[in-house]
Amino acid sequence: MSTVSSLKKNVRNSFCRISDTTPMPDFLEVQTRSYYDFLQEDIKPALRKSQGLQQALEELFPIYSYDGNTCLEFVDYSLGTSKYGIEDCQNRGLTFSIPLRVTLRLKRSDWVKEESVFVGNLPKMTTHGSFIINGAERVIVSQIHRTPGICFELIKRTTGNARLYMFRIIPNRGSWLEAEFNRKGQIHFILDKKRTRRKLLATTLLRALGYGTDKAIIKLFAELEDISLKTASGFKKVKGRYLSSPVVDQQDTVLIKSYIRIEDEELEILKKAKIKQVEVFKPSHCVEYLINMLLIDPVKSKKDAEKFIYKKLRPGDPPTESKASSLIDRRFFDRRRFDLGAVGRYKINQKFGWATNREELKKVTLRKRDIVSALKYLMELNAGVAGAVEDDIDHLGMRRVAMVGELLQDQCRVALSRMERLVRDKMGVYEVNSDSLTPHKLINPKAMNGRSE
């Protein structure tokens, strides 16, 4: 018995004895669902999730003027209908798109203005998962990217028998944060990979993050203990340990400097000076690496570290305390510049054995404990500690597929960042009164239209 199945305009005759048990799946559902989640067109503004276009607008606004007195806030957005159909756009050589209108609220201390503003046109996806751009049908191909998170790797450019490791913190949006070992047992962060690979000692960055003193840094990676030297067992126990503080006599004369390993020569000095107690490091895999960095650290306080980093990144620009401190926050802890995303936060927490609940996955910015834990894990990995393993960068678990909605969201972010600069400039041009300054005059739709095409 033959059956006839119709798919679009094609007619097929089937002579199978067993009928199909499952219908043919919709292979375009992945693309169309991603685009639907990006627009959230049929969802009320109050019920929209923070994703896609909604998330891009929430990240951009509010926009403040240079003096901080004027503020432009985002309320919601609405989508219109296309002026021409798909066939008309193909025949006329036009783009099949829909208008985007955003409701903005302009606020000052003495007045508030709210109105709906045309921002630009967004390309509309057809039922076949394609777009009509200037009359031609085009398709956005999904891309395979490195998944956000953290990755520990072996440095491949090393020569000889030395095995040195590095780690990369890969954000969903922003520049990668890399740190690597050198042959001297020191860890350096790479600040500017594109230009001259400016390197920064790990302890210097930790001081800029708030751990200004040597004691504060030592507590992050090692433990200290006081050993009494009143008996012979005390001298035997202290041999081979590293001093955490200098040894001084009764006249405050430094006999042995900090971070020196106690050997036979140092033991003789301690016996002659009749030192009763010393503070040393407890045995740990991180001690030697930590001492190697503390001995050559060019700065000793938080403010000096911030200015040192500012000079590295902005050579020729005289550093000030406010500029130096804000540079660190903008580069690593601002969501607009460094966004891990929910996936990146999950991968980092999973690597270090932290909680991965919903509340934790909302913390998509980089945290201080992420950097500290990554440095500690890197030291253990380089020392060959059991349980610390490197990641396989070719594993599919380190890859992710960027769908059409995410790619469009990235393009919208670029267009909105251009619009942000134009809005700030126009806020300073118009007079500060309610008659001349309106949200409509601040928005230029050319930024969005040029990027979407």
GIKADA-V487179 format. One record per residue. RES is the residue in one letter. PHI is phi in radians with two decimals (none if undefined). D_LAST is the distance of its C-alpha to the last C-alpha in whole Angstrom. Layout:
# GIKADA-V487179
RES&PHI&D_LAST, RES&PHI&D_LAST
This chain:
# GIKADA-V487179
M&none&52, S&-1.69&49, T&-2.09&46, V&-2.00&43, S&-2.07&39, S&-1.97&36, L&-2.20&33, K&1.04&30, K&-1.78&32, N&-1.48&34, V&-1.99&38, R&-2.08&39, N&-1.75&43, S&-1.96&44, F&-1.91&48, C&-1.23&48, R&-1.38&51, I&-1.85&49, S&-1.31&46, D&-1.15&43, T&-1.55&43, T&-2.20&40, P&-1.26&37, M&-1.19&34, P&-1.24&31, D&-1.53&28, F&-1.30&26, L&-1.57&23, E&-1.09&24, V&-1.08&23, Q&-1.24&19, T&-1.17&19, R&-1.16&22, S&-1.10&19, Y&-1.20&17, Y&-1.12&19, D&-1.17&21, F&-1.21&17, L&-1.45&17, Q&0.91&21, E&-1.19&20, D&-1.59&24, I&-1.82&26, K&-1.12&27, P&-0.98&26, A&-1.28&29, L&-1.81&29, R&-1.25&26, K&-1.40&26, S&-1.43&25, Q&-2.68&22, G&1.08&18, L&-1.14&17, Q&-1.05&20, Q&-1.18&21, A&-1.09&18, L&-1.27&19, E&-1.15&23, E&-1.25&23, L&-1.31&21, F&-1.60&24, P&-1.36&26, I&-1.92&25, Y&-1.83&29, S&-1.25&29, Y&-1.13&31, D&-1.50&34, G&1.43&34, N&-1.57&35, T&-1.94&32, C&-2.37&30, L&-1.95&26, E&-1.90&27, F&-1.67&24, V&-1.83&26, D&-2.85&24, Y&-2.40&20, S&-2.40&20, L&-2.06&18, G&-1.64&18, T&-1.94&18, S&-1.26&15, K&-1.27&17, Y&-2.14&17, G&-1.40&18, I&-1.17&16, E&-1.17&18, D&-1.12&18, C&-1.15&14, Q&-1.20&15, N&-1.27&18, R&-1.60&16, G&1.27&13, L&-1.89&11, T&-1.72&8, F&-1.37&11, S&-2.49&10, I&-2.21&13, P&-1.35&13, L&-1.96&14, R&-2.05&18, V&-2.06&20, T&-1.51&23, L&-2.07&24, R&-2.13&28, L&-1.71&29, K&-2.18&32, R&-2.33&35, S&-1.16&39, D&-1.97&40, W&-2.72&37, V&-2.39&34, K&-2.28&31, E&-2.31&29, E&-2.77&26, S&-1.58&23, V&-2.16&20, F&-1.33&17, V&-1.72&14, G&2.86&11, N&-1.86&9, L&-1.93&9, P&-1.10&8, K&-1.75&12, M&-1.41&13, T&-1.42&16, T&-1.20&20, H&-1.60&19, G&1.36&17, S&-2.03&14, F&-2.20&11, I&-1.84&10, I&-2.00&7, N&0.92&8, G&1.50&12, A&-1.81&12, E&-1.44&13, R&-2.25&12, V&-2.21&13, I&-1.58&13, V&-1.52&16, S&-1.12&18, Q&-1.98&19, I&-1.72&23, H&-2.03&23, R&-1.24&26, T&-1.21&27, P&-1.10&28, G&2.49&32, I&-2.30&34, C&-2.44&35, F&-1.79&39, E&-2.33&39, L&-1.52&42, I&-1.25&41, K&-1.44&41, R&-1.50&42, T&-1.27&45, T&-2.03&48, G&1.49&52, N&-1.58&53, A&-1.22&51, R&-1.91&48, L&-1.95&46, Y&-2.10&43, M&-2.57&40, F&-2.39&38, R&-2.21&34, I&-1.72&32, I&-1.78&29, P&-1.49&27, N&-1.24&24, R&-2.54&22, G&2.27&24, S&-1.47&26, W&-1.21&29, L&-1.88&32, E&-2.07&35, A&-2.50&38, E&-2.55&41, F&-1.47&45, N&-1.99&46, R&-1.22&50, K&-1.54&51, G&1.34&51, Q&-2.10&48, I&-1.85&45, H&-2.13&42, F&-1.54&38, I&-1.69&36, L&-1.56&34, D&-2.34&32, K&-1.31&31, K&-1.28&29, R&-1.57&31, T&-2.11&35, R&0.87&35, R&-1.09&37, K&-1.91&39, L&-2.38&41, L&-1.10&44, A&-1.08&44, T&-1.17&46, T&-1.15&45, L&-1.16&42, L&-1.11&44, R&-1.12&46, A&-1.18&43, L&-1.43&42, G&2.17&45, Y&-1.62&48, G&-1.32&49, T&-1.76&53, D&-1.10&54, K&-1.09&56, A&-1.15&52, I&-1.24&51, I&-1.10&54, K&-1.11&54, L&-1.28&50, F&-2.11&51, A&-2.49&55, E&-2.10&58, L&-1.98&61, E&-2.62&65, D&-1.67&68, I&-2.04&71, S&-1.38&75, L&-1.92&77, K&-1.40&80, T&-2.14&81, A&-1.20&81, S&-1.14&78, G&-1.15&76, F&-1.16&76, K&-1.20&75, K&-1.29&72, V&-1.45&71, K&-1.19&71, G&1.54&67, R&-1.52&65, Y&-1.81&63, L&-1.32&64, S&-1.65&62, S&-2.54&63, P&-1.20&66, V&-1.71&70, V&-2.16&72, D&-1.64&76, Q&-1.21&78, Q&-1.58&77, D&1.06&73, T&-1.56&73, V&-1.30&70, L&-1.58&72, I&-2.35&69, K&-1.31&65, S&-1.19&63, Y&1.11&61, I&-1.68&64, R&-1.38&65, I&-1.43&69, E&-2.09&71, D&-1.08&75, E&-1.11&74, E&-1.22&73, L&-1.14&75, E&-1.12&78, I&-1.13&76, L&-1.16&76, K&-1.22&80, K&-1.14&81, A&-1.41&79, K&0.96&80, I&-1.29&77, K&-1.57&77, Q&-2.72&73, V&-2.33&70, E&-1.87&66, V&-2.27&65, F&-1.41&62, K&-1.28&62, P&-0.99&61, S&-2.76&57, H&-1.28&55, C&-1.61&53, V&-1.11&56, E&-1.11&56, Y&-1.10&52, L&-1.16&52, I&-1.17&55, N&-1.03&53, M&-1.46&51, L&-1.16&53, L&-1.21&55, I&-1.92&52, D&-1.13&50, P&-1.33&50, V&-2.13&50, K&-2.29&52, S&-2.56&50, K&-1.17&47, K&-1.13&46, D&-1.13&47, A&-1.17&45, E&-1.12&42, K&-1.17&43, F&-1.11&43, I&-1.18&40, Y&-1.09&38, K&-1.15&40, K&-1.18&38, L&-1.51&35, R&-2.19&35, P&-1.15&38, G&1.65&39, D&-1.69&38, P&-1.11&41, P&-1.41&41, T&-2.15&42, E&-1.09&43, S&-1.20&40, K&-1.14&38, A&-1.16&39, S&-1.23&39, S&-1.24&36, L&-1.12&34, I&-1.13&35, D&-1.13&34, R&-1.19&31, R&-1.32&30, F&-2.05&32, F&-2.08&32, D&-1.75&29, R&-1.13&27, R&-1.22&24, R&-1.81&25, F&-2.51&27, D&-2.09&26, L&-1.33&28, G&1.35&27, A&-1.13&29, V&-1.19&29, G&-1.10&30, R&-1.13&33, Y&-1.13&34, K&-1.14&35, I&-1.17&36, N&-1.12&39, Q&-1.17&39, K&-1.14&40, F&-1.73&43, G&1.30&44, W&-1.65&43, A&-1.18&42, T&-2.21&39, N&-1.38&39, R&-1.13&37, E&-1.13&38, E&-1.25&37, L&-1.25&34, K&-1.35&33, K&-1.50&34, V&-1.60&30, T&-1.58&31, L&-1.27&33, R&-2.10&37, K&-1.13&40, R&-1.22&42, D&-1.13&39, I&-1.19&40, V&-1.12&43, S&-1.16&43, A&-1.15&41, L&-1.15&44, K&-1.15&47, Y&-1.14&45, L&-1.13&44, M&-1.10&48, E&-1.16&49, L&-1.15&47, N&-1.21&48, A&-1.47&52, G&1.38&52, V&-1.24&53, A&-1.14&53, G&1.79&50, A&-1.65&47, V&-2.17&45, E&-1.43&42, D&-1.64&39, D&-1.57&38, I&-1.24&35, D&-1.56&34, H&-1.23&35, L&-1.18&32, G&-1.18&33, M&-1.65&32, R&-2.15&28, R&-2.55&26, V&-1.76&23, A&-1.57&20, M&-1.46&18, V&-1.11&15, G&-1.14&16, E&-1.22&16, L&-1.16&13, L&-1.17&11, Q&-1.11&14, D&-1.12&14, Q&-1.17&10, C&-1.16&11, R&-1.09&14, V&-1.12&13, A&-1.15&11, L&-1.23&15, S&-1.16&17, R&-1.13&15, M&-1.10&16, E&-1.08&19, R&-1.12&21, L&-1.15&20, V&-1.12&22, R&-1.10&25, D&-1.15&25, K&-1.25&25, M&-1.10&28, G&-1.46&30, V&-1.43&29, Y&-1.31&31, E&-1.23&34, V&-1.49&35, N&-2.41&36, S&-1.23&35, D&-1.46&34, S&-1.58&32, L&-1.84&30, T&-2.33&28, P&-1.03&25, H&-1.12&23, K&-1.32&23, L&-1.52&22, I&-1.71&19, N&-2.02&16, P&-1.26&13, K&-1.15&11, A&-1.12&11, M&-1.28&9, N&-1.15&6, G&-1.17&6, R&-1.36&6, S&-1.24&4, E&-1.51&0
